Amino acid sequence: MSAVAAVPTDEAGRPLFELPEELAIDTDVARRVIGGFIRGQLQQAGFERCVLGLSGGVDSGLVAYLVAEAIGPANLLCVLMPYRTSSPASRADAETIVDDLGCPSELVEITPMVDAMFGRDGVAGAGGASDLEASALRRGNFMARIRMAVLYDRSVTFGGLVVGTGNKTESLIGYTTLFGDNACAFNPIGDLYKSQVRQLAAAIGVPRAVIAKAPSADLWPDQTDESEGGFSYPLLDRVLYWRIDRRRSLDEMVELGFERALVERVERLVAVSEFKRQVPPIAKLGPRTAGVDYLYPRRRPGSARD
């Protein structure tokens, strides 16, 4: 029996989110596949635990529920990493998720780390006086990388793999920070478009307030993904689905009703961000090169961790 259900509504009877018809998935199947994937990745690497950066958004919230369902909440460490300008509501939503799951959590305030680089209140940091005028984008990217550094440190103390929280939409258009939020040991939702993330989040029990709020990386005050990118996630998801998954040509996309300029813009975003989706190339000199023609699973057959 299909688990493709109607979009849940709020107290006023309005849909919590827009779900394009062609993007609806069977959430029961998705949960089984992702659950098996999580357990398989851990077993292959010789781990039993996961570490997750929990922002209070729907992506990290969904991953937290998926991991807790797959391996038990006691094996998941959620790390909350606010900056001084982060939204208090985001932290509150993250704490609600932790309470609901009953998983271990830590609060690591990244303000001292970020301000040590860029400075604060006219006092220069390690980056020098010029960094006092650093743009919001530079600061935001640095925050993303600091957060990932914290997660990999906690992966040592907790003994867990860092699990990714980036969705397919963000990955395809390059809306991600290299070695920041796109760094991880494995990613359970990397093949789900944002619309599908919301659908699965609703099915697994992520709080409605988290599902309904405007997506934001919370890298600076009042920042939202859609306002920054100038796009609507449901429309962007449809363009990507038909162009990437269904391999429709530009002319066919126009025949489907999409604006040519929009499709061309999305294509440019996908093309110029290809480097973010691939491992760094290696200049081949030897007969067998790691990552090129010396390729093995994450854990080679017969190997064992002490």
DACORSUL-V560640 format. One record per residue. OMEGA is omega as a letter, one per 40 degrees, with the letter a starting at -180 (* if undefined). Layout:
omega
OMEGA
OMEGA
//
This chain:
omega
a
i
i
a
i
i
i
a
i
a
i
i
i
i
i
a
i
i
i
a
a
a
a
a
i
a
i
i
a
i
i
a
a
i
i
i
a
a
i
i
i
a
a
a
i
i
i
a
i
i
a
i
a
a
a
i
a
a
a
i
i
a
i
i
a
a
i
i
a
a
a
a
a
a
a
i
i
a
i
a
a
i
a
i
a
a
i
i
i
i
i
i
i
i
i
i
i
i
a
a
a
a
i
i
i
i
i
a
a
a
a
a
a
a
i
i
a
a
a
i
i
i
a
i
a
a
i
a
a
a
i
a
a
a
i
i
i
a
a
i
i
i
a
a
i
i
i
i
i
a
a
i
i
i
i
a
a
a
a
i
i
a
a
a
a
a
a
a
a
a
a
a
i
a
a
a
i
a
i
a
i
i
i
i
i
a
a
a
a
i
i
i
a
i
i
i
a
i
a
i
i
a
a
i
i
a
a
i
i
a
a
a
a
i
a
i
i
a
i
a
i
i
i
a
a
i
i
a
a
a
i
a
a
i
i
i
a
i
a
a
a
a
a
a
a
i
i
i
i
i
i
i
i
i
i
i
i
i
a
a
i
a
i
i
i
i
i
i
i
a
a
i
a
a
i
a
a
i
a
i
i
i
a
i
a
a
i
a
a
i
a
i
i
a
i
i
a
i
a
i
i
a
i
i
i
*
//
